Amino acid sequence: MHYKGSKVQVLDLPGIIEGAAHGKGRGREVIACARNADAILIVLDAGKEGLNRHREILENELETVGIRLNQTPPDVTFKKKATGGVRFASTVPLTKLGPEPEKLATQIMREYRITSADLLAREDITVDQLVDVIVGNRVYKPCCYFYNKIDTITIEEVDQLARMPHSLVGSVAKKYNVGGPLEDDPLKAMIWKYLGLTRIYTKRKGQQPDLAEPVVLSAIRKGTTVKSLCHNVSTQMLRDFNFALVWGKSAKHSPQRCGVNHELADEDVVQIVTKTNAQQRQDKNYQAMVQGFSDKYHKKKFDAKKKKQGRLRR
């Protein structure tokens, strides 16, 4: 999918039926792909949603396999230990875990054969959220719903579907809220928003910024900081990083001199300034870095010489 000068990979999966979480209709293989996605788009038939409850069925199937839709991970720190028993603490009142939250948390841990652990809750969590933290294999994915074929239902039903959370209505046949492959439309804008993508344009010293191919950062994966940009371009750039010059919405003035933890905004222009040779020599890891380059060079030279001798013997 092409949108805002960037490419987004969209994987079309087979439909999920009721009971897919337990292996029906090869549902586990399909859901496994959804666990690795950055965001999930569920396409529903607007004409059949009122009777079949497809949205509710799909949400239940994904919930069963540990995929939490449009939820944030609970602010809870959980760490297993070898000995020492269970230590439970909270910084806020826990009103959803009953009169004795510590006793309930200990009982849940014992069901999962955990006898020693540290648990610190920084928000008022529910029992299900506590279980998710203890199990530790839950994934949290942004999800949007697209109701297709709205031209087959009444305007009152369209209005009802459009008011549902995280939903968009449209029609592929009538081109409502859906455009061509190279056209911008509300559906692509919604997918872009839920993916949390940010376009960053790079700039060399003394040259114009490269506006043809932006570097796309994801808030879901590595974040949208200057450090994430350096990781995306080159790890060597992060090692030799000195400071960054930023033009755009995230800068208080243009250009703004920033560090690696500066949060970038969409369509920012960034110029990375690396350390000079004199600054690199003052680094405490400089000698180890030089020795590593030297060992790598001599090893490569030795392997090439050995390979050449092997060809001559033939």
N, C-alpha and C positions, 0 to 999 in steps of 0.2 A: 504494500500500500504506500503510495506517494502522498505526502502531506507536508506543507510548509518547507518544501525543498529537502525533505528527509525521507528515508525509507523505513517503513515499519513492517516487520515480518508478521503476517497473519496466518495462523494455522487453523484450517477448517477441520473440525473433528466430527466424527459420526454422532448421531443423536444418542442421548442418554435416556434409557427407559427406567421405569420403576424397578428397583432391585438391582441396579447396576453396581451399587457399592458392595454387593455380595457376590459379584461375578456374573450376573445375568447379562446376556448379550455382549459378552467381552467388555463389560463396563469398567473393570479395573484397569485395563490397558488404556482406555480412553481417559479416565480420570487421572491416571498417572501423568499424562501429558499436561493436563490442566494444573497440576501441582507445580510444574516447572515454568509456567507462564508468568509474565509480569502482571497481566491483567486478563480478565475473563469477560467476554461478550456473549450473552445468551440471547439468541434470536427466538422469539415466540410468535405463534399464530394468534393475532388479535381476535379472529373470529371464533376460535375454540378455547380461548383462555377462560372464559366465564364458566364453562361446564367442566373442563378437564383439569383445571388447576395445575397446569404444567410448571408454572413458576415455583409453586410450593413443593412439587415433587422433586424438581431439580435442586432446589436449595437443601432439601432433606438428604438427598443422595450425596451431595458434596459435603454437607455437615457430618455425615456418617463416617466419611473417610478422612476427616480432619482438616477440611478446607473451610476456613472462616471467611465469609464474604462481607466486604465493607465493614470490617471490624479492625480495631487496633490492638496490638498485643497488650495485655494487662501489665501495668507498671509494678511488677513483682519480681524480686530477686530470689532465685531458688538454687541452692547448691547442695549436692549430696556430699556426705562425709562417710568415713569408714567407722568412726566411733563418736561418742559424745551425745547421742540422743537427738531429739528434735528441739530446735530453738525457733520459736515463733515470735515475730514482732510486727508491729504496724505503726505507721505514722499518722493514720487517719482512723476514725471510728468505723468499724466493720459492722454494718447494719444488716447485711444480706447473708451472713453466715451463722445466724442464730445467736442465742445468748452466750455461747461458749465457742468462739471461733477457733481458739487454739486446740480444743479437744476435737472439734470436727476436722480440722486440718490433719491432726495426728491420726485419726481413724482412716481418713482417705489415703494417707501415705502408707499405712499398714496394709491396706488392700492391694497396694502396688509393691509390697515387700520392701518398703523403705523405712528403716528404723533410725537412721541418723541423717539429719539434714538441717540446713539453715534456710529460713523463709522470712522474707521481709516484704510486706505489702505497703505500697505507697498510694493505693487508691481503694475505694470501696468495691471489692470484687464479689462476684457471685460464686456459687458452688461449681458451676460449669467452667468458669474461668480458672478457678483454682485447680480443677482436674486437668485442664489444658496445660497449665504451667507445670504440673507435676509430671504429666506424660511426656511433654517436651517435643512431640512430633507434629504439632499443629502448624499450619501455614496460613498466613493472612493475605488475602488477595482482594484488590479492588475489582468490583464487578458492575457492569452496566447492562441494562436490559433493553432490547429493541423489539417493539411490537410491530410486526409486518402485517400487511394486508388490511390496513385500516379503511380501505375503500369498500370493504364488505360489511362494515358494521355502522351503527348509527353514530351521530355526533355526540350523543350523551355517553355512549360507551367509550368513544375516543377520548373524551374529556376525563372520564374516570381512570382510564389507563395512563393518560399523560400525567395525572397528578400523583401516581405512585412513585415512591422514592427510587432514584437512580434509573429512571425510565425515559425512553424516547420512543415516540410513535412515528410511523412512516409507512411507505409503500414502495416496494422496488418496481412494481409494474407501472405505477403512476408517477414515479420519480419524486415522491414526497419525502423530504429530508434525506434523500439518498441520491448522489450524483454519479458521474462516470468515474473511471479509474484515475484520471488526472484532474478531476474537479474537486473543489472544496465544498463540503456539505456538513450539516450539523452532526451526522453520525461520526464522521472522521474527527470533527472537533471534540466530540464527547470521548472518543477513544484516546485521543491525544491528552485530554485533561486527566483521564483516569490513569494513564500510564505515567504521568508526572514527568514528561520529557522537557528538556531545556536545550535550546540551540545556542552554541557558543561559537563565535567566529574568531579565528586566530589571526595574529598580525605579527609580521617580522619587523625588525627595527628599520625605520626609514622607508617602509613600503606600505601600500594600501592593504587593508584587511581582505582576507580571502572570503568573499561572500558567496562563492559558488558551492562549496562543500562545508557546511558547518559540522562541528563536533557535537554530537547529541549525547547529553548526559541524562541519566535516569535517577530520580530521587528514590526509587524503590531499590535499586541495586547499590551503586557506590556513592550516591549523593551528588550534589551539584556544587561542590566547593572547588576552589582552585587546585587542591590536592587531587581531587577526582579527575580533573582535566589533565593534569600531568600524568596520572596513571594511565589515562586513556590514550595519550599521545606516545609517551615513552617513560619507562622507569628511570632511565638515565637522566631525564630532565628533572625528575623529582629529586634525585640525588644531588644534582648541581644547582638546585633552585636557590635563587637569591631573593627576588621579589617579583611581583606581577603588577603590570599597569592595566587598569580596567576602565573601559568606557562603556556607559550604558545605564540601565535603570538601577543597578545595585550600587553604583558609585555615587558618593556624595558630591564629588566634583570630577571633572574630566581632564586628564586621567587621574585616577586615584591609585596610590601605591598600596598594595595589599599583600597579605601573607597567604599561607596555604589554607587557612581555615575560613577565608572569605567566601560567603555564599553568593553565587552568581545567579543572575536573572536571565530570562529568555532574551536572546539576541544581543547579549553583551559581547563586546570586543575585548580580547585579552592578549596582551603581549607578555611572554615569560622572559624574564631577565635572569640569566644564569650567573654563577660565580665566576670571577676572573681567576686566572692561574695563581695569582698571589693569594687570593682568598681561599682557594682550594688547598694550597700548601699549609695554611694555618689550621686546617681541619684536623682534628685529632685522629680521624680514620684515614688520613691521606696516605700514610706509609703502607697500611694494609691494603688499600685500594690499588696503589702502584704495584705492590708485590703480586696481587691477584692478577692484574693485567699482564705482568711479566711472565708469570707462570702459565697463563693461558696462551700467550704468544709462543713461548718456547715449546709447549706441548703441541701446538698446532704445527710448528715448524718441524718438530721431531716426527710427528705422524706423517707429514708430507714426505720427509726424507725416507722414512721406512717404506712408504708406499712406492716411492720411486725405485728403491733398491729391489723390491719384490718384482716390479715389472722388468727390470734389467736381467734378473736371474732367469726369467722365462725365455 
